[in-house]
């Protein structure tokens, strides 16, 4: 009988999506050898709305190595200078980039974007273990001990939980539990032959008021498909027994501003669902020998639902803090709280405002009135906000 050799590493990242990949790339920039694990083999698909904004651009710039320029030059990704937020059928607010800048939103299928990032991982510093999920995880005195489903055993000084909304690190080490009040549930599907889309690839986002507030998205993609999605707060959808598939099909068939676009359009594949956690600030994201990034840390925006950019930025911040841990040989929860403080400093105002916006938007008439009153101010000031939290 062959004895299984325990592989030892200073850092192990669980999850190679955008947050995990960004952590890995920054660790490599810091010349830190590490393991990165994912249950899938890339390229792999991932259910998502396929939109990238703000911190996604900033993160790619910070990671360097022509990553951002390669992203801009990749024919699988397309870009737009405007997001149309339709608060009512006859009223919208435009989040438009200034004339001297190129884009405010990009569209990328996750099968392509995540593979793009993984292909930029370091061959020298990133030891990749793809194709086998984590089976068990245990915090021990000398490190965090992992067993993978393929039988491999790994002992790491510190673990990065980049494994999404269903994070095993969050569940087993942080003991976090899902909170449906701080989570969105969405469904989406790809369509082809959708007509009358904006010539400049504007994003279409609509607030749909049923028994609960729902968000309807139409995002064009480079291959001619369109990602169509609908969702809202998970607890409210469950409470009011909203069938999201029935609702989105009803919108496509009957909505006065939508239905003509989908005449003759064909759905590609089936409806798929996913959850978007925005619980940051209410659950643990650090502990002895571990820290959480991205969706595992609940860093998605409560209002506009994007979490890729904040996830990537959190990975960059995590890597820099891990460097400090290694230099001090200190992986305690107390020492890692500096990571949590830096995350708060970076995202707190933005994410707090997103929670307030979501609550206010539930009141249709007051929200419409305030948005109408402040439309020009919102549109002008949003450019400064986007520039601050985006590319240079």
C-alpha positions in Angstrom: 0.0 0.0 0.0 1.4 3.4 -1.0 1.4 6.1 1.6 -0.1 9.4 0.5 2.5 12.2 0.8 1.2 15.4 2.4 2.1 18.4 0.3 3.1 21.5 2.3 2.7 25.1 1.2 2.8 28.5 2.8 -0.5 29.6 1.1 -3.4 27.7 -0.4 -6.2 29.4 -2.4 -9.4 27.5 -2.6 -11.3 28.6 -5.7 -9.8 29.9 -9.0 -12.6 32.3 -10.1 -11.8 36.0 -10.4 -11.2 36.6 -6.6 -9.0 33.5 -6.3 -7.1 34.2 -9.6 -6.5 37.9 -8.5 -5.1 36.6 -5.2 -2.8 34.2 -7.0 -1.6 36.8 -9.5 -0.8 39.3 -6.7 1.0 36.6 -4.6 3.0 35.9 -7.7 3.8 39.6 -8.1 5.1 39.4 -4.6 7.1 36.3 -5.4 5.2 34.1 -3.0 4.8 30.4 -4.0 1.4 29.1 -3.4 -1.2 26.4 -4.3 -4.5 27.3 -6.0 -7.3 24.7 -6.0 -10.5 24.5 -8.0 -13.0 21.7 -8.3 -13.3 22.4 -12.1 -11.0 22.2 -15.0 -10.8 25.3 -17.0 -12.4 26.5 -19.2 -15.5 25.9 -17.2 -18.9 27.7 -17.3 -20.2 29.7 -14.5 -23.8 31.1 -14.2 -23.6 34.9 -14.0 -25.0 38.1 -15.5 -21.7 38.5 -17.4 -21.2 42.2 -16.6 -17.9 43.8 -15.4 -17.5 47.3 -14.0 -15.5 49.5 -11.7 -13.1 47.4 -9.6 -12.7 44.7 -12.2 -10.9 47.3 -14.4 -9.0 48.7 -11.4 -7.9 45.3 -10.3 -6.6 44.3 -13.7 -4.6 47.5 -13.9 -3.1 46.9 -10.4 -2.1 43.3 -11.3 0.0 44.6 -14.2 1.7 42.4 -16.7 -0.4 43.8 -19.6 -3.4 42.0 -18.0 -5.8 45.0 -18.5 -4.5 45.7 -22.1 -4.9 42.0 -23.0 -8.5 42.1 -21.6 -9.2 45.2 -23.8 -7.8 43.5 -26.9 -9.6 40.2 -26.4 -12.2 39.7 -29.1 -14.4 37.7 -26.7 -15.1 40.8 -24.6 -17.0 43.9 -25.6 -17.5 47.2 -23.9 -19.9 50.1 -23.5 -19.9 53.7 -22.2 -23.4 53.7 -20.9 -25.7 51.8 -18.4 -29.4 52.6 -18.7 -31.2 52.2 -15.4 -34.9 52.2 -16.2 -36.7 53.1 -13.0 -40.0 53.3 -14.9 -41.1 52.7 -18.5 -40.9 56.4 -19.3 -37.9 57.3 -17.1 -34.3 56.3 -16.9 -31.0 57.4 -15.4 -27.9 57.0 -17.5 -24.6 56.1 -15.9 -22.4 57.3 -18.8 -18.7 57.5 -19.0 -17.1 60.8 -19.9 -16.0 61.5 -23.4 -12.3 61.1 -22.6 -12.8 57.5 -21.3 -13.6 54.3 -23.1 -16.1 52.3 -21.1 -18.2 52.0 -18.0 -19.2 48.3 -18.4 -17.9 45.3 -20.2 -19.6 42.0 -21.1 -17.8 38.7 -20.9 -19.2 35.2 -20.6 -17.7 33.7 -17.4 -16.5 30.6 -19.3 -14.2 33.0 -21.2 -13.3 35.6 -18.6 -12.4 33.1 -15.9 -10.4 31.1 -18.3 -8.7 34.4 -19.4 -7.6 35.1 -15.8 -6.5 31.5 -15.2 -4.3 31.6 -18.3 -2.5 34.6 -16.7 -1.6 32.7 -13.6 2.2 32.4 -12.9 3.9 29.1 -14.0 6.6 29.8 -11.5 4.8 30.7 -8.3 1.2 29.3 -8.7 1.0 25.5 -8.2 -2.4 24.7 -9.8 -4.6 21.8 -8.6 -7.7 21.8 -10.8 -10.3 19.1 -11.2 -10.9 18.0 -7.6 -13.0 19.6 -4.9 -12.0 20.0 -1.3 -13.4 17.0 0.7 -12.4 18.0 4.2 -10.8 21.0 5.8 -9.4 21.2 9.4 -7.6 23.9 11.3 -4.7 22.4 13.2 -1.9 23.7 15.3 0.7 23.5 12.6 -1.6 24.7 9.7 -4.8 24.1 7.8 -5.1 20.5 6.6 -7.0 19.8 3.4 -8.0 16.6 1.7 -9.2 16.7 -1.9 -11.7 14.3 -3.4 -8.9 12.7 -5.5 -7.1 11.8 -2.2 -4.5 14.5 -2.3 -3.6 16.0 1.1 -2.3 19.5 1.6 -1.0 21.3 4.7 -1.0 25.1 4.4 0.1 27.9 6.8 -2.8 30.0 5.6 -5.9 29.5 3.5 -7.7 31.9 1.3 -11.4 31.1 0.8 -12.2 32.2 -2.7 -14.8 29.5 -3.3 -17.9 31.6 -3.7 -21.3 31.8 -2.1 -21.2 28.2 -1.0 -17.7 28.5 0.4 -16.5 25.5 2.4 -13.9 27.7 4.1 -16.7 30.1 5.3 -18.9 27.1 6.5 -16.3 24.9 8.1 -13.7 27.4 9.5 -15.6 30.7 9.9 -18.9 28.8 10.8 -20.8 31.3 8.8 -24.4 30.5 7.8 -26.3 31.8 4.8 -28.7 34.8 5.4 -31.4 35.0 2.8 -32.1 38.7 3.8 -28.6 39.5 2.6 -28.6 37.5 -0.6 -30.1 37.8 -4.1 -31.5 35.0 -6.2 -31.3 35.2 -10.0 -32.1 33.3 -13.1 -30.6 33.9 -16.5 -30.3 32.4 -20.0 -28.7 33.2 -23.3 -30.7 34.3 -26.3 -29.8 34.7 -29.9 -31.4 36.9 -32.6 -32.5 39.6 -30.2 -33.3 42.7 -32.2 -33.2 46.5 -31.7 -30.4 46.5 -29.2 -28.6 49.8 -28.6 -26.0 50.4 -31.3 -23.3 51.2 -28.7 -24.0 48.1 -26.5 -25.6 50.1 -23.7 -26.6 47.9 -20.7 -30.3 47.7 -20.0 -31.3 47.4 -16.4 -35.0 47.7 -15.4 -36.6 47.8 -12.0 -39.7 45.6 -12.1 -42.2 46.0 -9.3 -44.3 42.9 -8.5 -45.0 41.8 -5.0 -41.3 42.4 -4.5 -38.7 44.6 -6.3 -37.0 42.6 -9.1 -34.1 43.6 -11.4 -34.2 42.7 -15.1 -30.9 42.8 -17.1 -30.2 42.6 -20.8 -26.5 42.4 -21.6 -25.2 42.0 -25.2 -22.2 39.6 -25.8 -19.4 39.3 -28.3 -20.7 36.1 -29.9 -24.1 37.7 -30.8 -25.9 36.2 -27.8 -27.6 38.2 -25.1 -27.6 37.4 -21.4 -31.0 38.0 -20.0 -31.5 37.8 -16.2 -34.0 38.5 -13.4 -33.7 38.4 -9.7 -34.2 40.1 -6.3 -33.7 39.6 -2.6 -33.8 35.9 -1.8 -36.0 36.0 1.3 -38.6 38.2 -0.4 -38.8 35.9 -3.4 -39.3 32.9 -1.2 -41.9 34.8 1.0 -44.0 35.8 -2.0 -43.4 32.6 -3.8 -42.1 34.3 -6.9 -41.3 31.9 -9.8 -38.5 33.8 -11.5 -38.6 31.7 -14.7 -42.3 32.5 -15.1 -41.7 36.1 -14.3 -38.9 36.6 -16.8 -40.7 34.8 -19.6 -43.7 37.0 -18.9 -41.6 40.2 -19.1 -40.0 39.0 -22.4 -43.4 38.3 -23.9 -45.5 41.2 -22.6 -43.4 44.1 -21.4 -44.1 47.1 -23.7 -40.4 48.1 -23.8 -39.0 44.6 -24.1 -41.2 42.3 -26.1 -40.4 43.6 -29.6 -36.7 42.8 -29.0 -37.5 39.2 -28.4 -39.8 38.6 -31.4 -38.2 35.7 -33.3 -35.4 35.4 -30.6 -34.4 31.9 -29.5 -33.3 30.8 -26.0 -29.9 29.0 -26.1 -29.9 26.3 -23.4 -32.0 26.3 -20.3 -32.7 28.8 -17.5 -30.1 28.7 -14.8 -30.1 30.0 -11.3 -27.5 31.4 -8.9 -27.2 33.4 -5.7 -25.4 36.7 -5.0 -24.4 37.3 -1.3 -24.0 40.8 0.0 -23.6 40.1 3.7 -20.2 41.8 4.3 -20.0 43.4 7.7 -22.3 40.8 9.4 -20.2 37.6 9.2 -16.6 36.6 9.8 -14.1 37.0 7.0 -10.9 36.3 9.0 -9.8 33.8 11.6 -6.8 31.8 12.7 -5.0 30.8 9.4 -7.8 31.8 7.0 -9.3 34.8 5.3 -12.2 35.1 2.9 -12.4 37.0 -0.4 -15.1 37.7 -3.0 -18.5 36.1 -2.7 -17.2 34.0 0.2 -16.8 37.3 2.1 -20.2 38.6 0.9 -18.7 41.5 -1.1 -21.2 41.9 -3.9 -23.1 45.1 -4.3 -26.6 44.9 -2.9 -28.2 47.2 -5.5 -26.5 46.5 -8.8 -25.4 43.0 -7.9 -21.9 43.0 -9.3 -19.3 41.2 -7.3 -16.5 40.3 -9.7 -14.6 43.6 -9.3 -14.9 43.8 -5.5 -13.9 40.1 -5.4 -10.7 40.7 -7.4 -9.8 43.8 -5.4 -10.3 41.8 -2.2 -7.9 39.2 -3.5 -5.2 41.8 -4.1 -5.6 43.2 -0.6 -5.6 39.6 0.8 -2.3 38.8 -1.0 -0.6 41.9 0.4 -1.7 41.0 3.9 -0.5 37.4 3.5 2.9 38.8 2.6 2.9 40.5 6.1 1.8 37.3 7.8 4.7 35.4 6.2 7.2 38.0 7.1 6.0 38.0 10.8 5.2 34.3 10.8 1.9 35.3 12.4 -1.3 33.8 11.0 -3.6 34.6 14.0 -7.0 36.1 13.7 -5.9 39.2 15.5 -3.1 39.8 13.0 -5.4 39.1 10.0 -7.9 41.7 11.2 -5.8 44.2 9.4 -7.0 42.6 6.1 -10.6 43.1 7.4 -9.9 46.8 8.2 -8.4 47.4 4.7 -11.5 45.8 3.1 -13.7 48.0 5.1 -11.7 51.1 4.2 -11.9 50.2 0.5 -15.5 49.1 0.2 -17.5 50.2 3.2 -19.0 53.5 1.8 -19.9 51.9 -1.6 -21.5 48.8 -0.1 -23.3 50.7 2.6 -24.7 53.1 0.0 -25.8 50.1 -2.1 -27.8 48.7 0.9 -29.5 52.1 1.5 -30.3 52.3 -2.3 -31.8 48.8 -2.3 -34.1 49.6 0.7 -35.2 52.9 -0.7 -35.9 51.4 -4.2 -38.5 49.1 -2.6 -40.7 52.2 -2.3 -41.6 52.8 -5.9 -43.2 56.2 -5.9 -40.7 57.9 -3.5 -37.8 56.4 -5.3 -39.1 57.5 -8.6 -39.7 61.0 -7.3 -36.2 61.3 -5.8 -34.5 59.9 -8.9 -36.5 62.3 -11.1 -35.5 65.2 -8.9 -31.8 64.3 -8.7 -31.4 62.8 -12.2 -28.9 65.4 -13.5 -26.9 65.4 -10.2 -26.7 61.6 -10.2 -25.6 61.4 -13.8 -22.9 64.1 -13.4 -21.5 62.9 -10.1 -21.5 59.2 -11.1 -18.6 60.0 -13.5 -16.3 61.0 -10.7 -17.3 58.0 -8.7 -16.7 55.6 -11.6 -13.3 57.2 -12.3 -12.2 56.9 -8.6 -13.1 53.2 -8.4 -12.2 52.1 -11.9 -9.3 52.3 -14.4 -7.0 55.4 -14.6 
